Amino acid sequence: MMALTDFGDAALLLPLSVAIALWLLARRPLTAAIGWLAALCLCMGGTSLLKIYFLACPLGDFASPSGHVSFSVLVYGGLAVILGAEVSRTRRSLVIAAAAGLIIAIALSRLILGAHSPAEAAGGLAIGAGSLILFARAYLPRPPAGVSLRALVLAMILLVAVFHGRQLHAEALFRAIGWGLGLSATCR
C-alpha cells in the first residue's frame, strides 16, 4: 500500500510538476504555462494554509486536508488534460480513466494507511479539482498543436524511476507554523 501512496507524495509530484511547467513553456502558448503555475499555487498554497490552520485547530475528524490527494488530482489530472488533448477520442477515454483510477487508488491508500479520514481525503480532492479546473480552462481553449509528447512522457518516466518511494514529511512543519502563529489559542 505504501508503494501506491508514494505516487502521491510531494517528493515525486514536485519534480513532475516542474517537468510539466517546463514542457508547457517549451511547447504551448504562455497562457497554458501561466495556468499551470496558477493551479500549482492554488493547490499547494491552499492545501498548505488549510493544513497549518487545521493541524493547530482540528475540526472533528478533519485535522489536515490530504496533500497527497490534492496534489495527485492536479498533477495526474493535468497530465490527463495534456495527453487527452493530443490523442484520439478513444485514447482520451483511456487516459482519463487511468488518471482517475490512479487518483482514486492514492486516496484510498491514504484511508487504508490511516493517514487521513474520509473528510480529509475529500478536502484534498476538492482542492485538487478546483486547481485542475483552473489549469484545464487555461490549457484547453487552444486546439491541440500536434506537439510531440515524447519529451514529456520520457521525463515523467525518468522522474518516477528516480523519485518514487522518496517522501517529504511536512506535517510537523505545518503544525509548528500553526502553533507558532497562535492558531491553537483561537479555536478553544
C-alpha positions in Angstrom: 0.0 0.0 0.0 2.9 2.3 0.7 4.2 2.0 -2.8 0.9 3.2 -4.1 0.6 6.1 -1.7 4.2 7.2 -2.7 2.8 8.1 -6.1 1.0 10.9 -4.3 4.0 12.2 -2.3 5.3 15.7 -2.9 8.8 14.2 -3.3 7.6 12.8 -6.6 4.9 15.3 -7.6 7.1 18.4 -7.2 9.6 17.2 -9.8 6.8 16.0 -12.1 5.0 19.4 -11.8 8.3 21.2 -12.7 8.7 19.0 -15.7 5.1 19.8 -16.8 5.8 23.5 -16.4 9.0 23.3 -18.5 7.2 21.3 -21.2 4.4 23.8 -21.3 6.8 26.7 -21.6 8.6 25.0 -24.4 5.6 23.6 -26.3 2.4 25.5 -25.6 1.3 29.2 -25.5 2.4 31.1 -22.5 -1.1 31.2 -21.1 -1.0 27.4 -20.6 2.2 27.6 -18.6 0.8 30.5 -16.6 -2.4 28.5 -16.0 -0.3 25.6 -14.7 1.7 27.8 -12.3 -1.5 29.4 -11.1 -3.1 26.0 -10.5 0.1 24.8 -8.6 -0.1 27.9 -6.4 -3.8 27.4 -5.7 -3.3 23.7 -4.9 -0.1 23.8 -2.9 -0.9 27.1 -1.2 -4.5 26.2 -0.4 -3.5 22.8 0.9 -0.6 24.2 3.0 -2.7 27.0 4.5 -5.5 24.7 5.4 -3.0 22.2 6.9 -1.4 25.0 9.0 -4.8 26.0 10.3 -6.5 22.6 10.9 -3.4 20.9 12.4 -3.4 23.7 15.0 -7.1 23.8 15.3 -8.8 20.4 14.3 -12.4 20.3 13.5 -13.8 16.9 14.5 -12.1 14.3 12.3 -10.8 17.0 10.0 -7.2 17.8 11.0 -5.5 18.1 7.7 -6.7 18.0 4.1 -4.8 15.3 2.2 -1.9 16.9 0.3 -1.3 13.5 -1.4 -4.8 13.6 -2.9 -4.9 17.3 -3.8 -1.5 17.3 -5.5 -2.3 14.0 -7.2 -5.5 15.3 -8.7 -3.7 18.3 -10.1 -0.6 16.5 -11.4 -2.1 13.3 -12.8 -5.3 15.2 -13.8 -3.1 17.8 -15.5 -1.2 15.1 -17.4 -4.6 13.6 -18.5 -5.7 17.0 -19.8 -2.4 17.4 -21.7 -2.3 13.9 -23.1 -6.1 13.8 -23.7 -6.0 16.9 -25.8 -3.3 15.5 -28.1 -4.6 11.9 -28.7 -7.7 10.4 -30.4 -11.1 10.2 -28.6 -10.6 6.5 -27.8 -7.2 7.0 -26.3 -8.5 10.1 -24.5 -11.0 8.0 -22.6 -8.3 5.6 -21.6 -6.0 8.4 -20.4 -8.8 9.9 -18.3 -9.8 6.5 -16.8 -6.1 5.7 -16.0 -5.6 9.1 -14.3 -8.9 8.8 -12.4 -8.0 5.3 -11.3 -4.6 6.3 -10.0 -6.0 9.3 -8.1 -8.8 7.2 -6.5 -6.2 4.5 -5.6 -4.0 7.1 -4.0 -6.9 8.5 -2.0 -7.9 5.0 -0.9 -4.4 4.2 0.1 -4.3 7.3 2.4 -7.5 6.0 4.1 -6.3 2.4 4.4 -2.9 3.5 5.9 -4.9 5.7 8.4 -3.1 8.8 7.3 -6.4 10.7 6.7 -10.1 10.5 7.4 -12.6 10.4 4.5 -13.3 14.1 5.2 -9.7 14.9 4.8 -9.4 12.9 1.6 -12.5 14.7 0.3 -11.0 18.0 1.2 -7.8 17.2 -0.7 -10.0 16.1 -3.7 -11.9 19.4 -3.6 -8.7 21.5 -3.6 -7.1 19.4 -6.4 -10.2 19.5 -8.5 -10.5 23.3 -8.2 -6.9 23.6 -9.2 -7.3 21.2 -12.1 -10.3 23.1 -13.4 -8.2 26.3 -13.4 -5.4 24.6 -15.4 -7.9 23.0 -17.9 -9.5 26.3 -18.5 -6.1 27.8 -19.5 -5.0 24.8 -21.5 -7.9 23.5 -23.4 -9.3 26.6 -25.3 -6.5 26.4 -27.8 -6.8 23.5 -30.2 -4.1 20.8 -29.9 -1.0 21.8 -31.8 0.1 18.3 -32.7 3.2 18.7 -30.5 5.3 15.8 -29.6 4.6 14.3 -26.2 7.7 12.1 -26.2 9.8 14.5 -24.2 7.1 14.9 -21.6 6.4 11.2 -21.3 10.1 10.4 -21.1 10.6 13.0 -18.4 7.7 11.6 -16.4 9.0 8.0 -16.6 12.5 9.1 -15.6 11.3 11.2 -12.7 9.1 8.4 -11.4 12.1 6.0 -11.6 14.2 8.4 -9.6 11.8 9.9 -7.1 9.2 7.2 -6.4 9.5 6.0 -2.9 11.0 9.1 -1.5 9.0 11.1 1.0 8.7 14.7 2.1 7.2 15.0 5.6 5.8 18.5 6.0 3.0 17.8 8.6 5.3 18.6 11.6 6.4 21.9 9.9 2.7 22.9 9.2 1.8 22.1 12.8 4.7 24.1 14.2 3.7 27.1 12.0 0.1 26.9 13.2 1.2 26.7 16.8 3.8 29.4 16.3 1.1 31.7 14.9 -1.0 31.0 18.0 -3.8 29.5 16.0 -4.5 26.8 18.6 -5.5 29.5 21.1 -8.2 30.8 18.7 -10.0 27.5 18.4 -10.8 26.9 22.0 
